[in-house]
């Protein structure tokens, strides 16, 4: 306490000056509209800048939540696209593989391998969310892979960059089918094999899922034709196409897992046929 009194005593003139200055400024601002408007304007500039910075921090902290909301919205929009009629089909077909919003699970890639021959991803969704093996996985750019195994809250995905992967695909323009594989060389390219030589194909043509399985709906993007090869055996009548992927498989975020309600019924029917044989 004594130190406080000593400080006031030593700086009494300065304190008195600051006090009188404060009173004079207050009176000037209070009784002169011009000065009052200038002070308010300056205060608004300062407070606005502060609020803007605070808002920027809040937006940064909320980016994760915003990304999740955008992913959910994209899933809903994508499910609506799956419902659109395909004009190249007969009009009696009134749905596009029957994909509904409830048939899509949004997940995030928490681990991604792409530098070995058999690459897998790990997702933060599992049995609890209704994820099962052999479900297709896509994102906004195209296919990603197929669910391999699941636990309560997680799932592993056999990436399309997996030498064991084999997916039905077709050339969108000509509607010719083939099998999509990966030769293990580049993360940006896969190969479409067993494409008939009679197919009219050109570099740049789009390749999509063929829809001849219950894993992926038809016409999900894969990539474009980059190079065209004839099989080494000239006696065969097939092309091998190198496909440049739309997806950057080394940089994946949110993905969509597609439930297929018809898979169990089809599998049961096929197994029954095998037993009858």
C-alpha positions as CSV (number, residue, x, y, z in Angstrom):
1,X,0.0,0.0,0.0
2,X,2.8,2.4,0.9
3,X,4.4,1.7,-2.6
4,X,1.1,2.8,-4.2
5,X,1.1,6.1,-2.3
6,X,4.8,6.7,-3.1
7,X,4.0,6.0,-6.8
8,X,1.1,8.5,-6.8
9,X,3.2,11.1,-4.9
10,X,6.1,10.8,-7.4
11,X,3.8,11.0,-10.5
12,X,1.1,13.3,-9.1
13,X,1.6,15.9,-11.9
14,X,1.4,13.3,-14.6
15,X,-1.7,11.7,-13.1
16,X,-3.4,15.1,-12.7
17,X,-2.6,16.0,-16.3
18,X,-4.0,12.7,-17.7
19,X,-7.1,13.1,-15.5
20,X,-7.7,16.6,-16.8
21,X,-7.0,15.5,-20.3
22,X,-9.5,12.7,-20.0
23,X,-12.2,15.0,-18.6
24,X,-11.6,17.6,-21.4
25,X,-11.8,15.0,-24.1
26,X,-15.0,13.5,-22.6
27,X,-16.6,16.9,-22.5
28,X,-15.5,17.8,-26.0
29,X,-16.9,14.5,-27.4
30,X,-20.1,14.8,-25.4
31,X,-21.0,18.4,-26.4
32,X,-19.6,18.5,-30.0
33,X,-21.3,16.3,-32.6
34,X,-18.4,16.4,-35.1
35,X,-15.9,15.1,-32.6
36,X,-18.4,12.5,-31.3
37,X,-19.1,11.2,-34.8
38,X,-15.3,10.9,-35.4
39,X,-14.8,8.9,-32.2
40,X,-17.7,6.6,-32.9
41,X,-16.5,6.0,-36.5
42,X,-13.0,5.2,-35.2
43,X,-14.4,2.8,-32.6
44,X,-16.5,1.0,-35.2
45,X,-13.4,0.5,-37.4
46,X,-11.5,-1.0,-34.5
47,X,-14.4,-3.1,-33.2
48,X,-15.2,-4.3,-36.7
49,X,-11.6,-5.4,-37.3
50,X,-11.6,-7.3,-34.0
51,X,-14.9,-9.0,-34.8
52,X,-13.7,-9.9,-38.2
53,X,-10.6,-11.6,-36.8
54,X,-12.7,-13.4,-34.2
55,X,-15.0,-14.6,-36.9
56,X,-12.1,-15.8,-39.0
57,X,-10.8,-17.8,-36.1
58,X,-14.3,-19.2,-35.5
59,X,-14.6,-20.2,-39.1
60,X,-11.3,-21.9,-39.1
61,X,-12.2,-23.8,-36.0
62,X,-15.5,-24.8,-37.6
63,X,-13.9,-26.0,-40.9
64,X,-14.2,-29.7,-39.9
65,X,-17.9,-29.4,-39.2
66,X,-18.5,-27.4,-42.4
67,X,-16.7,-30.1,-44.4
68,X,-18.8,-32.8,-42.8
69,X,-22.0,-30.8,-43.6
70,X,-20.9,-30.3,-47.2
71,X,-20.2,-34.0,-47.6
72,X,-23.6,-34.8,-46.3
73,X,-25.2,-32.3,-48.7
74,X,-23.1,-33.8,-51.6
75,X,-24.3,-37.3,-50.7
76,X,-27.9,-36.1,-50.8
77,X,-27.4,-34.4,-54.2
78,X,-25.6,-37.4,-55.6
79,X,-28.4,-39.7,-54.5
80,X,-30.8,-37.4,-56.4
81,X,-28.6,-37.7,-59.5
82,X,-28.8,-41.5,-59.2
83,X,-32.6,-41.2,-59.3
84,X,-32.6,-39.4,-62.7
85,X,-33.9,-41.3,-65.6
86,X,-31.4,-42.4,-68.2
87,X,-32.8,-41.3,-71.5
88,X,-30.9,-44.0,-73.4
89,X,-33.0,-46.7,-71.5
90,X,-36.6,-47.6,-72.0
91,X,-39.0,-45.2,-70.4
92,X,-40.5,-47.9,-68.2
93,X,-37.3,-47.8,-66.2
94,X,-38.2,-45.2,-63.7
95,X,-35.1,-45.1,-61.5
96,X,-31.4,-45.1,-61.8
97,X,-30.4,-48.3,-59.9
98,X,-32.7,-47.2,-57.1
99,X,-30.1,-45.4,-55.0
100,X,-31.8,-43.4,-52.2
101,X,-30.3,-41.0,-49.7
102,X,-30.7,-43.7,-47.0
103,X,-28.5,-46.0,-49.2
104,X,-25.5,-43.7,-48.9
105,X,-23.1,-43.6,-45.9
106,X,-20.7,-40.7,-45.7
107,X,-17.2,-41.5,-44.4
108,X,-13.8,-40.0,-44.1
109,X,-10.5,-41.6,-45.3
110,X,-8.3,-41.9,-42.2
111,X,-5.6,-44.0,-43.8
112,X,-4.6,-44.4,-47.5
113,X,-1.9,-46.5,-49.0
114,X,-1.0,-46.2,-52.7
115,X,2.7,-47.2,-52.9
116,X,2.4,-51.0,-52.8
117,X,0.8,-53.5,-55.2
118,X,-2.2,-54.2,-52.9
119,X,-3.4,-50.9,-51.6
120,X,-6.1,-50.4,-49.0
121,X,-7.9,-47.4,-47.4
122,X,-9.4,-47.2,-43.9
123,X,-12.7,-45.3,-43.3
124,X,-14.2,-44.0,-40.1
125,X,-17.5,-45.9,-40.7
126,X,-18.4,-49.5,-40.0
127,X,-21.0,-52.0,-38.9
128,X,-22.7,-49.5,-36.7
129,X,-23.4,-47.3,-39.8
130,X,-24.6,-50.3,-41.9
131,X,-21.4,-50.8,-43.8
132,X,-20.8,-54.3,-45.1
133,X,-18.1,-56.0,-47.3
134,X,-18.5,-55.7,-51.1
135,X,-20.1,-52.2,-51.0
136,X,-18.9,-49.7,-53.5
137,X,-17.0,-46.6,-52.5
138,X,-17.0,-43.4,-54.5
139,X,-16.4,-39.7,-54.1
140,X,-17.5,-36.6,-56.1
141,X,-14.9,-37.4,-58.9
142,X,-15.5,-41.1,-59.4
143,X,-15.0,-44.6,-58.0
144,X,-12.5,-45.3,-55.1
145,X,-12.7,-49.0,-54.3
146,X,-14.8,-51.7,-52.7
147,X,-15.3,-52.4,-49.0
148,X,-13.1,-55.3,-48.0
149,X,-13.7,-55.8,-44.3
150,X,-15.5,-54.0,-41.4
151,X,-15.5,-53.6,-37.6
152,X,-17.9,-51.8,-35.4
153,X,-16.8,-48.3,-36.4
154,X,-14.3,-48.7,-39.2
155,X,-13.9,-50.3,-42.6
156,X,-11.1,-51.2,-45.0
157,X,-11.4,-50.6,-48.7
158,X,-9.7,-52.5,-51.5
159,X,-8.5,-49.5,-53.6
160,X,-8.8,-49.5,-57.3
161,X,-5.0,-49.3,-57.1
162,X,-4.9,-52.9,-56.0
163,X,-3.6,-55.6,-58.3
164,X,-6.4,-57.9,-57.1
165,X,-9.1,-55.4,-58.1
166,X,-11.3,-56.2,-61.0
167,X,-14.3,-54.0,-61.8
168,X,-16.8,-54.0,-64.6
169,X,-16.5,-50.8,-66.7
170,X,-17.5,-49.5,-70.1
171,X,-16.6,-46.8,-72.6
172,X,-19.5,-44.3,-72.2
173,X,-19.6,-43.2,-75.8
174,X,-19.6,-46.6,-77.5
175,X,-21.1,-48.7,-74.6
176,X,-18.4,-51.4,-75.0
177,X,-17.5,-53.3,-71.8
178,X,-14.3,-54.4,-70.3
179,X,-12.6,-55.2,-67.0
180,X,-10.9,-52.5,-65.0
181,X,-7.6,-53.6,-63.4
182,X,-4.3,-52.0,-62.2
183,X,-0.9,-53.0,-63.3
184,X,0.8,-51.6,-60.2
185,X,2.9,-49.0,-62.1
186,X,1.3,-45.5,-61.7
187,X,-1.2,-44.1,-59.1
188,X,-2.8,-42.0,-61.8
189,X,-3.6,-44.7,-64.3
190,X,-5.6,-48.0,-64.4
191,X,-6.1,-50.4,-67.3
192,X,-9.3,-51.5,-69.1
193,X,-8.8,-54.9,-70.7
194,X,-10.8,-57.2,-72.9
195,X,-12.3,-54.4,-74.9
196,X,-13.4,-55.7,-78.4
197,X,-11.4,-54.3,-81.3
198,X,-14.6,-53.6,-83.2
199,X,-15.3,-50.9,-80.6
200,X,-15.0,-47.3,-81.9
201,X,-12.7,-45.7,-79.3
202,X,-10.6,-42.6,-79.2
203,X,-8.2,-41.0,-76.9
204,X,-10.1,-38.8,-74.4
205,X,-13.3,-40.9,-74.4
206,X,-14.8,-41.2,-70.9
207,X,-14.8,-44.6,-69.1
208,X,-17.5,-45.3,-66.5
209,X,-18.8,-48.2,-64.4
210,X,-20.7,-50.8,-66.5
211,X,-23.5,-51.6,-64.1
212,X,-23.2,-55.3,-64.7
213,X,-22.7,-55.9,-61.0
214,X,-24.6,-54.9,-57.8
215,X,-21.6,-53.1,-56.3
216,X,-21.5,-49.9,-58.4
217,X,-24.4,-48.2,-60.2
218,X,-24.0,-47.7,-63.9
219,X,-22.3,-44.6,-65.3
220,X,-20.1,-43.6,-62.2
221,X,-17.1,-41.8,-63.6
222,X,-13.7,-43.5,-63.7
223,X,-11.5,-41.6,-66.1
224,X,-10.6,-41.0,-69.7
225,X,-8.7,-43.1,-72.3
226,X,-5.1,-42.0,-72.4
227,X,-3.5,-44.7,-74.5
228,X,-4.7,-47.6,-76.7
229,X,-2.8,-50.9,-77.0
230,X,-3.4,-54.0,-79.0
231,X,-2.8,-57.2,-77.2
232,X,0.6,-58.8,-77.9
233,X,-1.1,-61.9,-79.3
234,X,-2.3,-60.7,-82.7
235,X,-4.8,-63.6,-82.8
236,X,-6.9,-62.0,-80.1
237,X,-9.6,-59.4,-80.9
238,X,-9.2,-57.1,-77.9
239,X,-7.7,-53.8,-76.9
240,X,-6.0,-52.9,-73.6
241,X,-6.7,-49.3,-72.7
242,X,-4.8,-47.1,-70.3
243,X,-7.2,-45.0,-68.3
244,X,-6.3,-41.7,-66.7
245,X,-8.2,-41.5,-63.5
246,X,-10.4,-38.5,-62.6
247,X,-9.5,-39.1,-58.9
248,X,-6.2,-38.3,-57.3
249,X,-5.9,-41.5,-55.4
250,X,-3.1,-40.0,-53.3
251,X,-5.3,-37.3,-51.9
252,X,-8.7,-38.5,-50.7
253,X,-11.0,-36.9,-48.1
254,X,-14.7,-37.7,-47.7
255,X,-16.1,-40.7,-49.6
256,X,-19.6,-42.2,-50.1
257,X,-20.3,-45.8,-49.4
258,X,-23.1,-47.2,-51.6
259,X,-25.5,-49.8,-50.0
260,X,-26.9,-52.4,-52.4
261,X,-30.1,-53.8,-51.1
262,X,-30.4,-56.2,-54.1
263,X,-27.1,-57.8,-53.5
264,X,-28.2,-60.4,-51.0
265,X,-31.2,-61.4,-53.1
266,X,-29.1,-61.8,-56.3
267,X,-26.3,-63.7,-54.5
268,X,-28.9,-66.0,-53.0
269,X,-30.4,-66.6,-56.4
270,X,-27.0,-67.3,-58.0
271,X,-26.1,-69.7,-55.3
272,X,-29.4,-71.5,-55.7
273,X,-28.7,-71.9,-59.4
274,X,-25.3,-73.4,-58.7
275,X,-26.8,-75.9,-56.4
276,X,-29.4,-76.9,-59.0
277,X,-26.6,-77.5,-61.5
